[in-house]
Every structure is written in C-alpha cells, then in structure tokens.
Amino acid sequence: MITATGLRWIMTVLFCALTLYGVWRALASGSAHGSAHAHAGHPWVARLAHLLHAVMALAMLAMVWPWGMDLLVVPQVVFFSLAAGWFLLAAVAWPGEPARGRALLSVLPHAVMTGAMAWMVAAMAWGTSMGSMGGGGEAMADMPGMDMQGMDMSGSGAAGAMELTGAGDRWSAGVLAFVLLVLALWWLTRGFDTGRRAPRPDADGVGPDGVRGALDLGCHGAMALGMAVMFVVMV
C-alpha cells in the first residue's frame, strides 16, 4: 500500500492502463501478430501471455490501495508462481519462430517479473510492518492474540505504509528492484527503437505489426518500472 497520494494515483493510472491494454491484446483479433513474446506464432499462447500480464497489472493496482491488503495471499502466490513456470514451459513446448534456446531467453524476463510478483505478495503479507498505523501499534500490542514480535511499528515511511523489517527481505527487495529497473530500461529502449523503425499506420488507422510490437515492449517496460517503484517503497 502507498500512502503518498500523488504516487498512489500515478501508480493507479499506470496499472489501470496496463490492465486495459493487456485485456485488449488478449481479446483483440490477431493479437498474436507483432507480439513481443517469443511464442507469438501460437495465437492462443500469446493471448494467454497478455492475459497473465493484465492480471498481474490488476494485482499491482490492488496493492497500491488499502483494500488490496485484504485480498487472499496464498491464491495470489500460487497463481503467480505457476504463471512464472508457465512462461518457461510455453517457451520450451511452443517456441514459435525462434529456436528453443532463444525463445527461453526471451521469456525469462517475464518469468522473473511474475516470480517477483509472487515474492512481493508474500513479503507484503508476512514480512512487513504497518508504518502508517503510527501510535496504534501500542494499542494493538495490548490486544489478546496480537503477536507484534518482529514488527516495526515506528512508521517512518512517507511513501509506503508497508516496509520490510528483515534484513534479508530488504536486500532481496532491493535486488529485485534493480533487476526490474534494468528490465524496464531494456524493454523501453527496444520499444522506442521498434516504434521508430515501424511503418506508419495505413489510411484506415490500422497499425502494422511493428507498432503493436513496440506497444507491447513499452507496456512490459512500464510494468517492470512500476514494480521496481513498489519494491523501492517496500525497502
């Protein structure tokens, strides 16, 4: 959860746009053509990949708001862990045009991102402190059945209400933030280059495959960047 109003709304708009884009790419006719996924030669696989990205963006949208902390944790962790494995399996079983090794390397960033999503959900639920509760921490500590051991209730974070307390978790979050930032810059750079080389849309306003591929890369980069920000807030 993010307590800074400005950052919260920026992340909300970002993840909302990514959710809508992922759903549109999953449902639109011919969504597999021009896809940034290595297995774009298989329409149903590419559609499912876009749908998984939409679900991840929606989950990130929920994390920004307080009500997102009330969502069930285990189903989310299981879902995103399976999604990470699915990207790797899809690249091996249905590699598409590139060789199987190249396809596996191409989807590895998506597997890393969905795996990081599973880790984030678990860490926010089981290894964080409620910084925004301020003085309420002492009252909660006196409540029956409330074990506050290991919980930092000092409330130092101005941007996020959830902060990791364990040194290992904080280092892991920092490493994941760095990795996601690198992926974001890599995807965004490729997206800009692809869009610059792509032909202009035709007279009917239908964009060529290169434009869709550039948009896919840009959205992947935006997702990775948004996740990196969330990890920084947790640290």
TASUL-V634684 format. One record per pair of residues at least 24 apart in sequence whose C-alpha atoms are under 10 Angstrom apart, sorted by the first residue. I is the first residue (numbers start at 1). J is the second residue. D is the distance in Angstrom with one decimal. If there is no record, write none. Layout:
[[I J D] [I J D]]
This chain:
[[1 60 9.7] [1 61 9.6] [1 62 8.3] [1 63 5.4] [1 64 4.4] [1 65 5.2] [1 66 5.7] [1 67 8.7] [1 68 7.5] [1 69 7.3] [1 124 8.8] [1 130 9.6] [1 132 9.6] [1 159 9.0] [1 160 5.9] [1 161 5.7] [1 162 6.2] [1 163 9.6] [1 230 8.8] [1 233 9.1] [1 234 9.1] [2 63 8.0] [2 64 5.3] [2 65 6.6] [2 66 8.1] [2 132 9.6] [2 157 9.5] [2 158 8.7] [2 159 5.8] [2 160 4.2] [2 161 5.8] [2 162 7.7] [2 230 8.4] [2 233 7.8] [2 234 9.4] [3 64 8.4] [3 65 8.3] [3 66 8.8] [3 131 9.7] [3 132 7.6] [3 157 8.7] [3 158 6.9] [3 159 5.4] [3 160 5.1] [3 161 5.9] [3 162 9.1] [4 157 9.5] [4 158 6.5] [4 159 4.7] [4 160 6.8] [4 161 8.9] [5 159 8.4] [6 159 9.4] [7 64 9.2] [7 159 7.5] [7 160 9.4] [7 229 9.6] [8 61 9.4] [8 63 9.9] [8 64 6.1] [8 65 7.6] [8 159 8.6] [8 160 9.1] [9 61 9.9] [9 64 8.6] [9 65 9.6] [10 64 9.9] [10 226 9.5] [11 60 8.6] [11 61 7.2] [11 63 9.8] [11 64 7.1] [11 65 10.0] [11 226 6.8] [11 227 9.4] [11 229 8.9] [11 230 8.9] [12 57 9.8] [12 58 9.5] [12 60 8.6] [12 61 5.7] [12 62 8.6] [12 63 9.5] [12 64 7.0] [12 65 8.6] [12 226 9.9] [13 61 8.6] [14 57 8.7] [14 60 9.8] [14 61 8.4] [14 219 9.6] [14 222 7.7] [14 223 8.1] [14 226 7.6] [15 54 8.8] [15 56 8.9] [15 57 5.2] [15 58 6.5] [15 59 8.7] [15 60 6.7] [15 61 5.4] [15 62 9.2] [15 64 9.5] [15 219 9.9] [15 222 8.8] [15 223 7.4] [15 226 7.8] [15 227 9.7] [16 54 9.1] [16 57 7.2] [16 58 6.9] [16 60 9.2] [16 61 6.7] [16 62 9.9] [17 54 9.5] [17 57 8.7] [17 58 9.6] [17 219 9.1] [18 53 8.1] [18 54 6.5] [18 55 9.5] [18 56 9.2] [18 57 6.1] [18 58 8.2] [18 61 9.7] [18 216 10.0] [18 219 6.5] [18 220 8.7] [18 222 8.1] [18 223 7.3] [19 50 9.4] [19 51 8.7] [19 52 9.7] [19 53 7.4] [19 54 4.3] [19 55 6.9] [19 56 7.9] [19 57 5.3] [19 58 5.8] [19 59 9.3] [19 60 9.6] [19 61 8.8] [19 219 9.8] [19 223 9.8] [20 51 9.9] [20 54 7.1] [20 55 9.9] [20 57 9.0] [20 58 9.1] [21 50 8.6] [21 51 9.5] [21 53 9.3] [21 54 7.4] [21 57 9.8] [21 215 9.3] [21 216 8.9] [21 219 8.1] [22 47 8.9] [22 48 9.7] [22 49 8.8] [22 50 5.1] [22 51 5.8] [22 52 8.0] [22 53 6.1] [22 54 4.5] [22 55 8.2] [22 56 9.6] [22 57 8.5] [22 58 9.9] [22 216 8.9] [22 219 8.7] [22 220 10.0] [23 47 8.9] [23 48 9.8] [23 50 6.9] [23 51 5.8] [23 52 9.1] [23 53 8.6] [23 54 5.9] [23 55 8.6] [24 50 8.6] [24 51 8.8] [24 54 9.1] [25 49 9.5] [25 50 6.2] [25 51 7.9] [25 54 9.3] [25 212 9.1] [25 216 8.8] [26 50 5.3] [26 51 5.5] [26 52 9.1] [26 53 9.6] [26 54 8.7] [27 51 8.6] [30 209 9.7] [31 209 9.4] [31 212 8.5] [32 209 9.3] [32 212 9.5] [32 213 9.6] [33 208 9.1] [33 209 5.9] [33 210 8.9] [33 212 8.0] [33 213 8.2] [34 208 7.8] [34 209 4.1] [34 210 5.7] [34 211 7.6] [34 212 5.6] [34 213 4.7] [34 214 8.4] [34 215 9.6] [34 216 8.6] [35 209 7.6] [35 210 8.5] [35 211 9.5] [35 212 6.6] [35 213 4.9] [35 214 8.5] [35 215 8.9] [35 216 6.5] [35 217 8.5] [36 106 9.0] [36 107 9.6] [36 187 9.7] [36 190 10.0] [36 191 9.3] [36 209 10.0] [36 210 9.4] [36 212 8.3] [36 213 5.2] [36 214 7.7] [36 215 8.7] [36 216 5.8] [36 217 6.1] [36 218 9.7] [36 220 9.1] [37 87 9.8] [37 91 9.3] [37 95 9.9] [37 96 9.3] [37 103 8.4] [37 106 7.3] [37 107 6.9] [37 110 9.2] [37 213 8.8] [37 216 8.6] [37 217 9.1] [38 90 9.5] [38 91 7.2] [38 94 9.2] [38 95 6.7] [38 96 6.4] [38 97 7.4] [38 98 6.8] [38 99 9.4] [38 100 9.4] [38 102 8.0] [38 103 5.2] [38 104 8.1] [38 105 8.9] [38 106 6.0] [38 107 6.7] [39 87 9.6] [39 90 7.5] [39 91 6.4] [39 92 9.5] [39 93 9.6] [39 94 6.3] [39 95 5.2] [39 96 4.4] [39 97 7.1] [39 98 8.0] [39 100 9.7] [39 103 7.0] [39 104 9.6] [39 106 9.2] [39 107 8.7] [40 94 9.4] [40 95 8.7] [40 96 6.4] [40 97 8.0] [40 98 9.9] [41 94 8.6] [41 95 8.3] [41 96 5.0] [41 97 6.5] [41 98 9.7] [42 90 10.0] [42 94 7.4] [42 95 8.8] [42 96 6.7] [42 97 9.5] [45 87 9.5] [45 90 7.4] [45 91 9.7] [45 94 8.2] [45 96 9.9] [46 90 9.7] [48 87 9.9] [49 83 9.0] [49 86 9.1] [49 87 7.7] [49 90 9.5] [49 110 9.2] [50 216 9.0] [52 79 9.7] [52 80 8.7] [52 83 7.3] [52 84 9.8] [52 87 9.7] [52 114 8.9] [53 83 9.6] [53 110 8.9] [53 113 9.7] [53 114 8.5] [53 219 9.5] [53 220 8.4] [53 223 8.6] [54 223 10.0] [55 79 10.0] [55 80 9.4] [56 80 7.9] [56 83 9.7] [56 113 9.4] [56 114 7.5] [56 117 7.6] [56 118 9.7] [56 223 8.9] [57 117 9.9] [57 223 7.2] [57 226 9.3] [57 227 9.3] [59 117 8.9] [59 121 9.1] [60 117 8.4] [60 120 9.7] [60 121 9.2] [60 223 9.2] [60 226 8.6] [60 227 7.7] [60 230 8.7] [61 226 10.0] [63 120 9.7] [63 121 8.4] [63 124 9.0] [63 230 9.0] [64 160 8.9] [64 161 9.9] [64 230 8.5] [66 161 9.1] [69 121 9.3] [69 124 8.2] [69 125 7.4] [69 162 9.9] [70 125 9.4] [71 121 9.9] [71 125 9.7] [72 121 9.6] [72 125 9.3] [73 118 9.3] [73 121 6.6] [73 122 6.6] [73 123 9.8] [73 124 9.2] [73 125 6.9] [73 126 9.2] [74 118 9.4] [74 121 8.7] [74 122 7.8] [74 125 9.7] [75 118 9.8] [76 117 8.9] [76 118 6.9] [76 119 9.9] [76 121 7.1] [76 122 8.5] [77 114 9.8] [77 115 8.8] [77 117 8.0] [77 118 4.6] [77 119 7.3] [77 120 8.7] [77 121 6.4] [77 122 6.5] [78 118 7.4] [79 114 9.3] [79 115 9.9] [79 117 9.9] [79 118 7.9] [80 111 9.3] [80 113 9.4] [80 114 5.6] [80 115 6.3] [80 116 8.6] [80 117 6.6] [80 118 5.2] [80 119 8.9] [80 121 9.3] [81 111 8.8] [81 112 10.0] [81 114 6.9] [81 115 5.6] [81 116 8.9] [81 117 8.3] [81 118 5.9] [81 119 8.6] [82 111 9.6] [82 114 8.9] [82 115 8.7] [82 118 9.3] [83 110 9.2] [83 111 7.4] [83 113 9.9] [83 114 6.5] [83 115 7.9] [83 118 9.4] [84 108 8.7] [84 109 9.6] [84 110 7.2] [84 111 4.2] [84 112 6.9] [84 113 7.8] [84 114 5.2] [84 115 5.4] [84 116 9.0] [84 117 9.3] [84 118 8.9] [85 110 9.9] [85 111 6.8] [85 112 9.7] [85 114 9.0] [85 115 8.5] [86 111 8.0] [87 111 5.8] [87 112 9.6] [87 114 9.1] [109 179 9.5] [109 180 8.8] [109 183 7.2] [109 184 10.0] [109 187 9.8] [109 220 9.6] [109 224 9.6] [110 183 9.5] [110 220 8.5] [110 224 9.4] [112 176 9.1] [112 179 9.0] [112 180 8.6] [112 183 9.7] [113 176 9.0] [113 179 9.2] [113 180 7.3] [113 183 9.0] [113 220 9.6] [113 223 8.9] [113 224 7.1] [113 227 8.5] [113 228 10.0] [116 172 9.9] [116 173 9.0] [116 176 7.0] [116 177 9.3] [116 179 9.9] [116 180 8.9] [116 227 8.7] [116 228 10.0] [116 231 9.6] [117 176 10.0] [117 227 8.1] [117 231 10.0] [119 169 9.8] [119 172 9.5] [119 173 9.0] [119 176 9.7] [120 169 9.9] [120 173 8.1] [120 176 9.6] [120 227 9.2] [120 230 8.9] [120 231 7.7] [120 234 9.1] [123 162 9.7] [123 163 9.5] [123 164 7.5] [123 169 7.6] [123 170 9.8] [123 173 9.1] [123 234 9.2] [124 162 6.8] [124 163 8.0] [124 164 7.6] [124 234 8.1] [125 162 9.2] [126 164 9.3] [127 151 8.2] [127 162 9.2] [127 163 8.3] [127 164 5.8] [127 165 6.7] [127 166 7.1] [127 169 7.6] [127 170 9.7] [128 152 8.0] [128 153 9.8] [128 161 9.2] [128 162 5.7] [128 163 5.1] [128 164 4.3] [128 165 5.9] [128 166 8.2] [128 169 9.2] [128 170 9.8] [128 234 8.1] [128 235 9.8] [129 153 6.2] [129 154 8.7] [129 155 8.2] [129 161 7.7] [129 162 5.4] [129 163 5.2] [129 164 6.2] [129 165 6.5] [129 166 9.9] [129 234 9.6] [130 154 8.5] [130 155 7.0] [130 156 9.9] [130 157 9.5] [130 160 9.2] [130 161 5.7] [130 162 5.3] [130 163 7.1] [130 164 9.4] [131 155 3.5] [131 156 6.3] [131 157 6.3] [131 158 8.7] [131 159 10.0] [131 160 7.7] [131 161 4.8] [131 162 5.9] [131 163 6.8] [131 164 9.9] [132 156 8.2] [132 157 7.6] [132 158 8.4] [132 159 9.7] [132 160 7.9] [132 161 4.8] [132 162 7.7] [132 163 9.8] [133 161 8.0] [133 162 9.9] [134 161 9.9] [157 233 8.2] [157 234 9.0] [157 235 9.4] [158 233 9.2] [159 230 9.9] [159 232 9.8] [159 233 6.5] [159 234 9.2] [160 230 8.6] [160 232 9.4] [160 233 5.6] [160 234 6.9] [160 235 9.4] [161 233 8.7] [161 234 8.4] [162 233 7.9] [162 234 6.1] [162 235 8.9] [163 231 9.6] [163 232 9.6] [163 233 7.3] [163 234 4.6] [163 235 6.0] [164 231 9.8] [164 233 9.4] [164 234 5.9] [164 235 6.1] [165 234 9.4] [165 235 8.6] [166 235 10.0] [167 235 9.6] [169 234 9.6] [169 235 8.5] [170 231 9.1] [170 232 9.4] [170 234 7.7] [170 235 5.4] [171 235 8.0] [172 231 9.4] [172 235 9.2] [173 228 9.0] [173 230 9.4] [173 231 5.6] [173 232 7.3] [173 233 9.5] [173 234 7.3] [173 235 6.4] [174 228 8.8] [174 231 6.8] [174 232 6.7] [174 233 9.8] [174 234 8.8] [174 235 6.6] [175 228 9.7] [175 231 9.1] [175 232 9.8] [176 227 9.1] [176 228 7.3] [176 231 7.2] [176 232 9.2] [177 224 8.9] [177 225 8.6] [177 226 9.7] [177 227 7.4] [177 228 4.4] [177 229 7.2] [177 230 8.1] [177 231 5.4] [177 232 6.3] [177 233 9.7] [177 234 9.8] [177 235 9.3] [178 225 9.9] [178 228 7.1] [178 229 9.9] [178 231 9.1] [178 232 9.0] [179 224 9.0] [179 225 10.0] [179 228 8.1] [180 221 8.8] [180 223 9.0] [180 224 5.2] [180 225 6.5] [180 226 8.9] [180 227 7.0] [180 228 5.4] [180 229 9.2] [180 231 9.2] [181 221 8.6] [181 222 9.8] [181 224 6.6] [181 225 5.7] [181 226 8.9] [181 227 8.5] [181 228 5.8] [181 229 8.6] [182 221 9.3] [182 224 8.7] [182 225 8.8] [182 228 9.4] [183 220 8.7] [183 221 6.8] [183 222 9.7] [183 223 9.7] [183 224 6.5] [183 225 8.1] [183 228 9.7] [184 217 9.2] [184 218 8.5] [184 219 9.3] [184 220 7.2] [184 221 4.0] [184 222 6.5] [184 223 7.6] [184 224 5.0] [184 225 5.3] [184 226 8.9] [184 227 9.5] [184 228 8.6] [185 218 9.6] [185 221 6.6] [185 222 9.1] [185 224 8.8] [185 225 8.1] [186 217 9.1] [186 218 9.7] [186 220 9.8] [186 221 7.4] [187 214 9.2] [187 216 9.0] [187 217 5.3] [187 218 6.3] [187 219 8.4] [187 220 6.5] [187 221 4.8] [187 222 8.5] [187 223 9.9] [187 224 8.8] [187 225 9.9] [188 214 8.7] [188 215 9.4] [188 216 9.7] [188 217 6.3] [188 218 5.1] [188 219 8.1] [188 220 7.9] [188 221 5.1] [188 222 7.6] [188 224 9.8] [188 225 9.6] [189 214 9.7] [189 217 8.6] [189 218 8.3] [189 221 8.7] [190 214 7.5] [190 217 6.8] [190 218 8.0] [190 221 9.3] [191 215 6.7] [191 216 7.6] [191 217 4.8] [191 218 5.2] [191 219 8.7] [191 220 9.2] [191 221 8.3] [192 217 8.5] [192 218 7.6] [194 218 9.8]]
